Amino acid sequence: MTATDEHELAALLADEERLVFQHFNTNTAWELGSAMRAEADAARLPIAISIRRNGQCLFHAALSGSSADNDAWLLRKAAVVERYGHSSYYVGYELAGQQIGLVPNSGMTSPVAHWHVTDIEARLAEVTAAGGTLKDAPRDVGGGRLVASFTDPDGNVLGLIQDR
């Protein structure tokens, strides 16, 4: 793990400790959820909002334009928090000493093996020259980490990671 990763993990843990309600009950959930819904509605955001505590949904709203995929995403996020006691972003960085990436908005439906490379663009050029096809172009997923995925000639989806 790099010093940057260790710094990011420490910052995530500090945020988790700092961002805690002194008192939280069903009324707090309703007030917070209603305020979030009003802001999102005013901005015409197609989102779903879910506030949960100990496995119980205390507030839920699905705004116009959202879909069942939004609800499924919220349930997956909640399951990670309930299982590991940390944000999914933290768990995505570190799990049992291994860095496991949760790629936001990727549409992945199964695990994808990723390889660390020093030049993601050069490696993708090699992959496409060898008959692979680009699936997801390189993008920053936080902390200066770039990820990309491609399909090899046999149809397998594989990924590349570059830390800046």
Backbone bond lengths (Angstrom), bond angles and torsions (degrees), N, CA, C in turn:
res aa  C-N    CA-C-N  psi(-1)  N-CA   C-N-CA  omega(-1)  CA-C   N-CA-C  phi
1 M - - - 1.449 - - 1.529 108.32 -
2 T 1.320 115.29 136.77 1.463 119.22 -177.69 1.523 110.37 -81.80
3 A 1.333 115.65 165.90 1.470 120.68 176.25 1.521 110.32 -61.90
4 T 1.334 117.51 -34.59 1.470 121.21 177.51 1.522 110.43 -63.21
5 D 1.340 116.51 -44.49 1.465 120.47 178.33 1.528 111.01 -61.49
6 E 1.339 115.91 -44.65 1.466 119.72 179.70 1.522 110.82 -62.22
7 H 1.321 116.85 -39.20 1.473 120.89 177.41 1.528 110.10 -64.86
8 E 1.328 117.36 -43.30 1.472 121.78 179.56 1.530 110.86 -62.52
9 L 1.331 117.19 -43.70 1.466 120.70 178.41 1.526 110.84 -62.49
10 A 1.328 116.76 -43.11 1.467 120.42 178.99 1.527 110.44 -63.31
11 A 1.324 117.24 -40.07 1.473 120.84 178.89 1.527 110.65 -66.00
12 L 1.322 117.13 -39.62 1.465 120.21 178.01 1.526 111.33 -63.84
13 L 1.330 116.40 -44.17 1.465 119.80 178.12 1.528 111.24 -63.07
14 A 1.330 117.03 -40.47 1.464 120.68 178.42 1.523 110.38 -62.88
15 D 1.326 117.44 -41.31 1.470 120.74 176.96 1.523 111.02 -62.29
16 E 1.335 116.80 -43.36 1.463 120.05 179.70 1.525 111.48 -61.00
17 E 1.331 117.02 -37.97 1.467 120.78 179.67 1.529 111.54 -73.35
18 R 1.328 116.54 -34.88 1.467 121.61 -176.84 1.533 112.11 -78.53
19 L 1.317 117.09 -35.82 1.463 121.57 -174.40 1.532 111.15 -90.84
20 V 1.307 115.73 65.42 1.465 122.17 -178.29 1.522 108.71 -126.97
21 F 1.317 115.87 134.56 1.464 120.78 176.10 1.524 110.08 -74.42
22 Q 1.325 116.44 138.96 1.459 119.16 174.42 1.523 110.39 -71.44
23 H 1.325 115.89 -37.16 1.475 122.32 176.42 1.516 107.20 -135.49
24 F 1.321 116.43 134.61 1.462 120.00 179.89 1.515 108.33 -145.34
25 N 1.330 116.25 121.49 1.459 120.99 177.07 1.524 108.88 -139.76
26 T 1.316 117.27 -171.54 1.459 120.31 -177.52 1.528 111.62 -63.75
27 N 1.321 117.47 -33.83 1.464 119.85 177.69 1.531 111.03 -67.02
28 T 1.329 116.65 -40.57 1.462 120.82 177.08 1.527 109.70 -60.70
29 A 1.330 116.04 -44.92 1.465 120.69 179.74 1.528 110.45 -59.98
30 W 1.332 116.34 -44.41 1.470 120.44 -179.55 1.535 110.90 -63.83
31 E 1.325 117.25 -44.76 1.466 120.73 -179.60 1.527 111.16 -64.05
32 L 1.326 116.56 -46.06 1.460 120.82 179.48 1.529 110.76 -64.16
33 G 1.311 116.51 -48.13 1.468 120.80 -179.85 1.516 112.22 -61.36
34 S 1.333 116.50 -41.96 1.467 120.39 179.23 1.523 111.14 -64.10
35 A 1.335 117.10 -40.53 1.465 120.77 178.44 1.530 110.63 -65.90
36 M 1.327 116.65 -42.45 1.463 120.08 178.22 1.525 110.76 -63.37
37 R 1.334 115.95 -41.74 1.466 120.39 179.53 1.517 110.89 -63.16
38 A 1.323 117.56 -43.54 1.461 121.04 -179.81 1.527 110.80 -61.44
39 E 1.342 117.24 -43.80 1.471 121.01 178.82 1.530 110.97 -63.75
40 A 1.317 116.16 -45.62 1.466 120.53 -178.94 1.521 111.03 -66.37
41 D 1.332 116.34 -39.06 1.460 120.81 179.24 1.529 110.34 -64.99
42 A 1.326 116.40 -43.37 1.468 120.87 179.25 1.531 110.72 -61.82
43 A 1.327 116.98 -34.64 1.468 121.86 179.29 1.532 111.77 -87.47
44 R 1.333 116.41 -1.12 1.478 123.09 179.94 1.526 112.22 56.24
45 L 1.324 114.78 44.29 1.454 120.49 179.43 1.534 110.04 -85.70
46 P 1.320 118.63 131.97 1.471 121.88 179.66 1.524 110.79 -85.87
47 I 1.330 116.77 70.13 1.460 120.64 -173.60 1.520 111.73 -122.66
48 A 1.304 114.43 167.27 1.468 122.56 169.90 1.519 106.88 -117.44
49 I 1.319 115.80 146.47 1.466 122.01 -179.16 1.521 107.47 -124.40
50 S 1.308 116.51 134.12 1.460 120.49 177.76 1.525 108.44 -139.41
51 I 1.312 115.75 128.82 1.469 121.09 174.93 1.520 106.33 -118.84
52 R 1.332 114.59 122.27 1.462 120.96 -174.27 1.525 110.05 -127.48
53 R 1.316 114.51 155.95 1.463 121.43 173.85 1.517 108.13 -147.79
54 N 1.329 115.68 123.65 1.471 121.60 177.80 1.528 112.73 52.08
55 G 1.337 115.86 42.67 1.458 120.39 176.45 1.519 115.25 84.31
56 Q 1.317 117.96 -6.20 1.465 121.05 -178.83 1.526 110.31 -102.91
57 C 1.323 115.83 132.91 1.465 120.70 176.99 1.526 108.05 -81.23
58 L 1.349 116.07 118.00 1.465 121.13 -179.25 1.517 112.22 -98.42
59 F 1.335 116.83 -21.95 1.466 121.66 177.50 1.519 107.88 -154.50
60 H 1.323 115.27 137.48 1.460 119.95 175.72 1.518 108.83 -148.14
61 A 1.316 116.29 135.94 1.464 121.77 174.69 1.519 108.16 -144.99
62 A 1.318 116.16 137.12 1.459 122.44 175.03 1.516 107.00 -119.32
63 L 1.317 116.41 111.39 1.459 121.09 -176.74 1.522 111.48 -82.55
64 S 1.304 114.93 162.65 1.451 122.11 -179.70 1.521 110.24 -54.59
65 G 1.324 115.15 130.58 1.460 120.41 -179.20 1.511 113.54 96.84
66 S 1.330 117.45 -14.47 1.464 119.25 176.59 1.527 108.49 -79.05
67 S 1.324 115.82 168.71 1.459 119.58 -177.42 1.528 110.13 -138.98
68 A 1.301 115.23 178.42 1.461 120.43 176.38 1.528 111.00 -60.90
69 D 1.332 117.28 -26.00 1.468 120.53 177.15 1.525 111.06 -62.52
70 N 1.346 116.98 -36.85 1.461 120.19 177.60 1.533 110.09 -62.27
71 D 1.331 116.30 -44.27 1.466 120.32 179.92 1.527 110.96 -64.33
72 A 1.333 116.41 -42.33 1.466 120.01 179.60 1.524 110.28 -62.85
73 W 1.341 117.19 -40.06 1.461 121.46 178.74 1.526 110.03 -61.88
74 L 1.342 116.78 -44.27 1.465 120.57 179.15 1.531 111.13 -61.31
75 L 1.319 116.88 -41.40 1.466 120.08 179.10 1.527 111.22 -64.43
76 R 1.340 117.38 -39.34 1.473 119.89 178.22 1.524 110.16 -64.78
77 K 1.335 117.39 -43.04 1.468 120.64 178.48 1.523 110.02 -60.45
78 A 1.327 116.33 -46.52 1.467 120.70 -179.16 1.527 111.02 -62.08
79 A 1.333 116.96 -39.50 1.463 120.46 -179.56 1.532 111.11 -62.39
80 V 1.317 117.05 -39.15 1.471 120.72 178.86 1.529 109.66 -64.80
81 V 1.329 116.77 -46.45 1.470 120.67 -179.17 1.525 110.56 -62.72
82 E 1.339 116.33 -44.51 1.465 119.33 -179.06 1.521 111.76 -66.35
83 R 1.313 117.73 -34.68 1.466 121.38 -177.88 1.530 112.43 -76.89
84 Y 1.357 116.70 -43.88 1.456 120.39 -171.90 1.523 114.26 -106.65
85 G 1.324 117.73 -11.34 1.459 120.29 178.34 1.513 114.43 72.65
86 H 1.325 116.86 17.83 1.463 122.95 178.63 1.517 109.15 -139.67
87 S 1.329 115.59 162.27 1.458 120.22 176.09 1.526 109.61 -60.50
88 S 1.324 115.81 152.67 1.465 118.70 178.86 1.523 110.99 -64.46
89 Y 1.320 117.30 -27.82 1.463 120.06 177.98 1.533 109.79 -65.24
90 Y 1.331 116.61 -42.78 1.469 120.53 177.77 1.532 109.81 -64.40
91 V 1.315 116.74 -47.18 1.463 120.42 -179.10 1.525 109.84 -61.86
92 G 1.329 116.67 -35.51 1.454 120.16 177.88 1.512 112.79 -64.61
93 Y 1.310 117.02 -26.76 1.458 121.06 177.63 1.516 111.81 -79.94
94 E 1.334 117.14 -40.45 1.452 119.30 -170.49 1.527 110.09 -146.82
95 L 1.327 115.92 122.89 1.453 120.97 175.49 1.515 107.31 -145.12
96 A 1.314 115.86 112.91 1.461 122.39 -179.96 1.530 111.36 53.14
97 G 1.330 116.20 41.96 1.446 120.38 176.76 1.519 115.35 79.67
98 Q 1.320 116.90 -0.91 1.454 121.29 179.22 1.522 109.17 -111.51
99 Q 1.321 116.52 140.39 1.458 120.10 174.55 1.518 107.88 -85.38
100 I 1.320 115.26 121.62 1.453 121.33 -179.17 1.520 107.14 -122.02
101 G 1.300 117.25 123.81 1.455 120.43 -175.60 1.509 113.10 -90.13
102 L 1.318 116.12 130.39 1.449 122.37 167.83 1.520 104.51 -104.78
103 V 1.314 117.47 106.92 1.456 121.14 -173.36 1.525 109.11 -87.89
104 P 1.337 117.41 112.06 1.455 120.12 -177.54 1.517 112.67 -61.51
105 N 1.327 116.41 139.57 1.470 123.42 174.32 1.525 113.13 53.41
106 S 1.310 117.81 36.46 1.462 120.32 -176.32 1.519 112.54 -91.15
107 G 1.304 118.49 -22.57 1.451 120.76 -177.04 1.522 113.02 74.58
108 M 1.343 117.77 10.49 1.459 120.59 179.96 1.527 109.37 -66.13
109 T 1.328 115.85 138.40 1.461 120.70 178.46 1.519 112.44 -112.59
110 S 1.331 116.76 -2.65 1.462 121.25 177.08 1.524 108.26 -152.76
111 P 1.320 116.80 165.16 1.468 119.20 179.76 1.523 111.42 -61.18
112 V 1.316 115.95 147.27 1.460 122.63 177.43 1.525 107.86 -127.35
113 A 1.326 116.47 125.32 1.463 120.59 176.71 1.526 108.56 -73.01
114 H 1.341 115.77 132.54 1.458 121.52 178.99 1.524 109.88 -118.94
115 W 1.339 115.74 143.78 1.454 121.80 175.54 1.512 109.35 -113.63
116 H 1.339 115.56 138.37 1.461 121.29 175.47 1.523 108.66 -76.84
117 V 1.337 115.18 132.48 1.459 121.22 178.00 1.528 108.33 -133.94
118 T 1.319 116.41 160.70 1.463 119.83 179.02 1.526 111.96 -92.02
119 D 1.343 117.32 -21.95 1.464 121.25 179.79 1.525 108.57 -139.30
120 I 1.317 116.21 93.64 1.460 121.59 -173.84 1.529 112.03 -63.45
121 E 1.326 117.41 -38.38 1.471 120.78 -179.75 1.530 110.88 -64.93
122 A 1.333 117.19 -42.98 1.460 120.72 179.66 1.532 110.79 -64.25
123 R 1.329 116.82 -43.07 1.473 120.03 179.87 1.521 111.16 -65.24
124 L 1.344 117.85 -38.90 1.465 120.19 177.62 1.525 111.19 -64.98
125 A 1.327 116.61 -35.92 1.466 119.99 176.61 1.530 110.01 -62.97
126 E 1.342 116.79 -41.06 1.465 120.89 177.84 1.523 111.06 -64.33
127 V 1.336 115.89 -42.24 1.468 121.09 -179.27 1.525 110.59 -62.29
128 T 1.326 117.01 -47.47 1.465 119.62 -178.57 1.533 110.80 -68.04
129 A 1.333 117.67 -35.06 1.463 120.47 177.01 1.531 111.06 -64.43
130 A 1.339 116.34 -28.52 1.464 121.07 -179.45 1.533 112.32 -89.28
131 G 1.348 117.53 5.02 1.464 120.27 176.06 1.512 115.56 106.52
132 G 1.331 117.63 -0.50 1.464 120.07 175.89 1.520 111.00 -78.90
133 T 1.313 116.52 162.92 1.471 120.64 177.63 1.519 109.58 -124.57
134 L 1.316 114.84 138.68 1.460 121.03 179.47 1.527 109.27 -66.55
135 K 1.319 116.45 129.40 1.470 121.73 176.64 1.524 109.51 -100.09
136 D 1.340 116.90 -56.24 1.468 122.67 178.45 1.516 108.10 -127.04
137 A 1.329 116.77 120.58 1.462 121.80 179.39 1.521 109.99 -63.78
138 P 1.323 117.78 157.07 1.468 120.45 179.01 1.522 111.82 -56.52
139 R 1.336 115.41 135.87 1.466 120.45 176.00 1.510 109.27 -148.69
140 D 1.316 114.41 152.05 1.458 121.65 -178.92 1.520 108.57 -81.47
141 V 1.329 116.98 124.23 1.462 121.43 179.66 1.524 111.44 -108.18
142 G 1.317 116.25 16.22 1.461 120.53 177.70 1.508 111.99 112.37
143 G 1.304 115.05 146.95 1.448 120.68 177.65 1.517 113.87 65.23
144 G 1.340 117.01 21.48 1.452 120.76 -179.75 1.513 114.47 77.16
145 R 1.326 118.02 11.03 1.463 121.81 -178.96 1.527 109.53 -90.46
146 L 1.328 115.46 127.29 1.461 121.71 174.62 1.517 108.72 -100.88
147 V 1.324 116.77 139.67 1.457 121.00 173.39 1.522 108.79 -130.41
148 A 1.304 115.53 150.10 1.461 122.42 176.03 1.521 106.98 -149.94
149 S 1.321 115.82 158.60 1.458 118.44 175.37 1.519 109.40 -136.69
150 F 1.324 114.37 157.40 1.453 121.14 -179.62 1.523 108.70 -145.93
151 T 1.318 115.27 162.89 1.453 121.72 175.65 1.518 107.46 -109.46
152 D 1.337 116.67 127.32 1.456 119.40 179.65 1.535 109.60 -79.26
153 P 1.328 118.47 171.61 1.467 120.35 -177.28 1.533 114.59 -59.12
154 D 1.338 117.56 -20.52 1.463 120.96 178.40 1.525 112.79 -90.19
155 G 1.348 117.39 0.02 1.463 120.99 178.03 1.514 114.44 93.70
156 N 1.327 118.94 3.61 1.460 121.95 178.94 1.525 109.75 -79.29
157 V 1.325 116.98 136.73 1.459 121.25 176.52 1.525 108.07 -93.17
158 L 1.316 116.23 126.12 1.464 123.31 -179.29 1.515 108.30 -130.79
159 G 1.333 116.41 161.04 1.450 119.36 -177.10 1.516 113.25 -132.00
160 L 1.332 113.60 162.09 1.455 121.87 176.99 1.529 108.41 -126.78
161 I 1.337 115.78 147.00 1.457 122.99 178.30 1.520 108.03 -129.08
162 Q 1.327 115.59 135.15 1.463 120.47 173.20 1.526 108.03 -130.23
163 D 1.316 116.61 123.80 1.471 121.32 174.31 1.519 107.38 -95.12
164 R 1.329 115.51 130.09 1.467 119.89 -179.16 1.499 110.29 -82.73
